[in-house]
């Protein structure tokens, strides 16, 4: 299952992504964590130094060579290829490209860091879209089987509009009960609806105010669960996280496991065709 946590900046995406990864590990799952945010907080939260991890944005040439589009010179040329001629990326065992761009967090967690917050990106001639290009098509070609891919996304709706997550199974908005967080989720939800990407929500640090009540009333069918405020999360030590917090995330992930898998190269192609038609 391939999922991305999205939402307003400061809504807790990186912390929720970390909690999901560690809960999956605790429950016996194998996980590929993907740090696709400028802040690279998921990398740090998982105990790695971003400066010492491979950076995916540096491997565009290697990616194109691996999928056979080096002569075309564009990552997007993947979509012009016969799908049966393209390789699949794998988690267990890792293919050579995945192994070259991932870092080991534990026996059951690997991490890919795009590197959007690395110093050289500040002076790059590419925007975040271009730097994330290999990930967009990598996700569509990744066969994770029964394992999990958990992506910590850039804040806001922009990467969804670009189609970065067209090749995954579900987008999950991290929503706090206040006006701006809900507004960003509604933007994300609108893009997902138009592009046929399944979209759900988790409520982070719920409080009993009008924003919370109205959001629940209007989106009850999309809400996978609620994550209570837990000051121990800020230490990023899973053993210290409260039992009720772990149970809340476990219930969310059980619902995620019941979702239909739909992310592949064909879903990316459908997204691009929809964008072109408009």
N, C-alpha and C positions, 0 to 999 in steps of 0.2 A: 504494500500500500504506500502510495506517494502522497504526502500532504504538505501544505505550506501554511504557516501561521502568518497572517497579515493584519494590518490595522493601522491606526493612528500612531505616530511617533509618541513614545512614552506610555503606550497602553499596556506594556508588559509582554510584548511579543517574544523577546529574547529569553525572558525568565520562563514564560510558558513553554517555549520550545525546549529549553533546558529541562524543565520538569517532565515534559513528554518523553524526551530521550532517556532520562534516568529512570522513569517509571517503566518504560518498555524494557530497559536493561534489567531492572529488578524483577520483572515478570517473565524473563527468559527469552526475550526477543533479540534478534540481531538488528542493528540500526545503522543507517548511513545518515549522519547529521550533515546538513548543508548550511553553511554560513553565507547568506546572500545579502547581508546588510552592510552598509557603509561602516558602522561602528565596530563590526566584527566581535560583538559581545558574546555570541554563542560560543565562539572559539575560546574566549577567555573563561566563560562560565564553565566550560567542560574541562578546564585546567590546562589548556595549551596556550603558548605564547604565539600570537598571530605572526610575529616576525620569524618564527621558526617553523612555520607550516608551509607546505607547497601552496602556490597561488594559482588557481585555475585560469585566471585571466591571462596568465603568461603562456598558456599552452594552446592557443588557438591554432597554430600551425600543426602541432602534434595531433590535435583533435581532427583537423581536416584530413591529415594524412591517414589517421586511423579509420575514418569513414569513407575515404576514397574521393574526396572533393578538393584535393590540394591544387590540381590543375585549374579548376574553376575559380579558385581564389576567394570564394565566399562560403561562409559557414552555412548560409541558408540554402546552398545548392544541394544539401542533403534531401530537400523535399522534391527535387527533380529526379532522384534516383529510384530505381526499382527497389521497393522495400525488401524484397527477398535477397537482394545483393548486399544489403547493409549489415554490419555486425551488430550484435547485441552486447551491451555493457552488462556486467554481472557483479554481484556483491560477494557471493560465495561459490566458488573461489573468485577473487577479483581478476578481471581482465587486466592486461598490461597497462592500458591507459588509466583505468580507475586506480590501480596500485600506484601509479606515478603521481597522482594528484591528491591522494588521500593520506591522512595521518591517523595513526592508531591512538584512540583514547583509552580503550580497554579491550579485553578479549572479544567483546561483542559490540563495540561501538567504533566506527570509523568516522572521520570528519573530512569534508571537502570545504575549503575556504576559497571563495571566489577572489577575495582580496580587494574589494572595492574601497577599503579604507587604508590601503597600503600607501606609503609616501610617494612612490612613482606614479600612482594613479592621478595625483594632484596635477601633474604636468603632462598627462597623457593626452593625445589628440583624440581619444575616443570618449564618448559619454558612457554612462552606466549601462545603457542598452547594448552598445557594441562590446563592452567588456564582459557582459553576461551572455553573449551569443552562444558560446560553447555549451553553457549550462542548459539553455533553452532546448537545444536539440539532444543533448546528452540525456536529459530527463525522459524524452520521448523514446529513446532507444534503450533505456535502462530496464532490464528485466529483473526486478527485485524478488520475484517469486513470492514466498510467504513472509518475507522480511519487510522492514519499514524504512522509508525515507522521510525524514523530518526536516523541513526547510524553514529557516528564520529569514523572513523577507525584509526588503527595504520598506520603510514606512510609506503609507499612502496607497493610492490606486494605480500609480503610473506603470509599474512593472506588469500589472495585470493587463493593462491596455496594450502594452508591448507584446504580450503573449508569452511571457516567461514561464507561466504555469499552465499553458495549454496542454502540456503533455503529462500532467499529473492527475491524480484521482479526485482530489477535493481541496478546496481552499477553505481555511478556517479563520474567521475574523476574531481577533481578540478585542473584546468590547468592554470598556468600563462604563458605568452608569452616569455619563455626563454628555452634554450636548455635542461637543466636538468629536468625541470618540464614536458616537452613534452616527454622526453625519458622514464620517469617513467610511464606516461600515456600509452605509447606504450607497455610497459611491462604488465601493467594491462589489456590493451585491448587484448593482445595476449592470456593471461590466460583465460579471459572471452570468447573469441572466441572458444578456444579449449574445454572449459567446458560448453558452451551453456548458459552462464549467460549474460543477456542483459547488455550492457555497453554503457554509454553516457558520455557527458562532459559538464561542464560549464566553461567558461573562466572567470577567476578572475582577476580584475584590468587590462583590456585589454589596450594595447598601439599599435600604428600603426607602428610596426616594421616587419622585414621579417619573424621572427618566428611566429608572429600572422597571417600574411597573408598566409603563407604556411600551418599553422595548419588549418585555416578555409578552405582553398582550398582543403585540403586532407580529412577533416572530417566534412564537412558541414551537412551531414545526421545524425551525432551523437551529434551535439552541440544543447543543450537545451536552451542556452541563455548566456548572458554576465552580469557580476556583476561589475558595475563601482567602481573605487576607491572612498571610502567614509571614511574619517577619523573618523566620528562619530561611525562607527561600533566598533572601538577599545574601546569605553566606555561601550559597551554591554547594552545600554539603548535604547530600541526599539523606543521610542517616538522621540529620537533625530536623528534617521537614516533618511537620505534624502528621499524625496518622490520618486525620480527616482530609488533609490536603492530598495525600497520596491516594486515598480512596476516591476522591473526586476526580483526579486525573485518570485513574484506572477505569472508572465508569465511562468517562469520555472516550478513552481509547477502545473500550469494548464496543461502543457504538460506531466508532470509526471502522473497526474491523468488519462490521456488517455492511458497509457501503459497497457499492458496485465498483469494481476496478474498470477504469475507462481510459486512463492516460497512456498514450502511445504516439508514434509518429503520425498516424492517421488523424488523431485529434488535433495535433499541431497544424497539419495541412488544412483541416476543416476551418480552423481559426483563421489562418492566413487567407483562405479563399473568401471567408466572410468579410474580412477587413478590406480585401481588394474590391469586392462587390460594392462596398459602400463608397 
